[in-house]
Amino acid sequence: MARTYLPVLLLFGFVLLNAILMIGVSALVVRPRRTPEKSIAYESGVTPYGDTRARFSISFYLIAMLFIVFDLETVFMIPWAVAYKDLSCSVPLLNGACPPGQTSFYGLGVMLVFLAVLVIGYVYEWKKGTLKWD
């Protein structure tokens, strides 16, 4: 059992050692020099101007939330795709394959219901005009 975790532990150890070495070497080699240019806030190389508390349109936040919802949709599709064989077979798999005549609609049906709920939400948002960027 412990041998199965050995590659993960080695990788974790390598990453930890690498991080410690990079921070240690940079602390030994680099001398900090404070200048007025280094003390100001960095904004893509442009000198900052105006108030930092600018107001954004509510459309920006709505589009951002919709992006997150549909991004999570794709994330939930990955485990479904991995388990699709198991979900679409009415009996346990034999040697990684479903026996002939034992396939079911359940695996595809579950994803179609999930996608239908998302499409209904998308159509609702479209009809309400949320996706218009005016």
C-alpha positions in Angstrom: 0.0 0.0 0.0 2.8 2.4 0.9 4.5 1.7 -2.4 1.6 3.1 -4.4 2.0 6.5 -2.7 5.8 6.6 -3.2 5.7 8.5 -6.6 3.3 11.1 -5.2 5.5 11.6 -2.1 8.6 11.9 -4.3 6.9 14.5 -6.4 5.7 16.4 -3.4 9.2 16.3 -1.9 10.8 17.5 -5.2 8.3 20.4 -5.4 8.9 21.4 -1.8 12.7 21.2 -2.2 12.5 23.2 -5.4 10.4 25.9 -3.9 12.7 26.2 -0.8 15.8 26.3 -3.1 14.4 29.0 -5.4 13.4 31.2 -2.5 16.7 30.6 -0.7 18.9 31.3 -3.7 17.0 34.5 -4.6 17.3 35.7 -1.0 21.1 35.2 -1.1 21.8 36.6 -4.6 19.4 39.6 -4.9 20.1 42.8 -3.0 16.9 44.8 -2.4 17.1 48.4 -3.7 14.2 50.6 -3.0 13.4 53.3 -5.6 10.3 55.5 -6.0 9.3 53.6 -9.1 9.3 50.3 -7.3 7.2 51.7 -4.5 4.2 52.6 -6.6 1.4 50.2 -7.6 2.1 48.4 -10.8 -0.6 48.6 -13.4 0.7 47.0 -16.6 3.5 49.5 -16.9 1.2 52.5 -17.0 1.4 55.2 -14.3 -1.8 54.8 -12.1 -4.3 57.6 -12.3 -7.8 58.2 -11.0 -9.7 56.5 -8.2 -9.1 52.8 -7.6 -12.8 52.4 -6.6 -14.2 52.6 -10.1 -17.8 51.3 -10.6 -18.5 48.5 -13.0 -21.8 47.9 -14.8 -24.0 45.1 -13.4 -23.7 43.4 -16.8 -20.1 42.7 -16.1 -20.9 40.7 -13.0 -23.9 38.9 -14.6 -21.7 37.8 -17.5 -19.0 36.7 -15.1 -21.5 34.6 -13.1 -22.8 33.0 -16.3 -19.3 32.2 -17.4 -18.7 30.5 -14.1 -21.9 28.5 -14.4 -21.1 27.2 -17.8 -17.5 26.6 -16.9 -18.6 24.4 -14.1 -20.9 22.6 -16.5 -17.9 21.4 -18.5 -16.1 20.4 -15.3 -19.1 18.2 -14.3 -19.1 16.6 -17.7 -15.6 15.1 -17.2 -16.5 12.7 -14.4 -19.7 11.8 -16.3 -17.6 10.9 -19.4 -15.3 8.8 -17.3 -18.2 6.9 -15.7 -20.3 6.7 -18.8 -19.7 3.0 -19.5 -20.7 2.1 -15.9 -23.8 4.3 -16.0 -24.9 2.9 -19.4 -24.7 -0.8 -18.5 -27.5 -2.4 -16.5 -25.2 -5.1 -15.1 -21.6 -4.8 -13.8 -19.0 -4.5 -16.6 -17.2 -7.7 -17.6 -13.5 -7.0 -18.5 -14.3 -3.3 -19.0 -17.1 -3.9 -21.5 -20.9 -4.1 -21.2 -22.3 -7.6 -22.2 -24.4 -7.5 -25.4 -28.0 -6.6 -24.8 -27.4 -5.0 -21.4 -27.0 -1.4 -22.3 -29.3 1.2 -20.9 -30.3 4.8 -21.6 -29.5 5.9 -18.0 -26.0 7.3 -18.6 -27.0 9.4 -21.5 -30.4 10.4 -19.9 -28.7 11.8 -16.8 -26.5 14.1 -18.9 -29.4 15.1 -21.1 -31.4 16.2 -18.1 -28.4 18.1 -16.7 -27.9 19.9 -20.1 -31.7 20.6 -20.4 -31.7 22.4 -17.1 -28.7 24.5 -18.2 -30.2 25.2 -21.6 -33.5 26.4 -19.9 -31.4 28.7 -17.7 -29.5 30.0 -20.7 -32.7 30.7 -22.7 -34.2 32.4 -19.6 -31.1 34.7 -19.4 -31.2 35.4 -23.1 -34.9 36.4 -23.0 -34.4 38.6 -20.0 -31.7 40.5 -22.0 -28.9 39.8 -19.5 -26.5 38.9 -22.3 -26.7 42.2 -24.0 -23.6 44.3 -23.5 -25.0 47.9 -23.8 
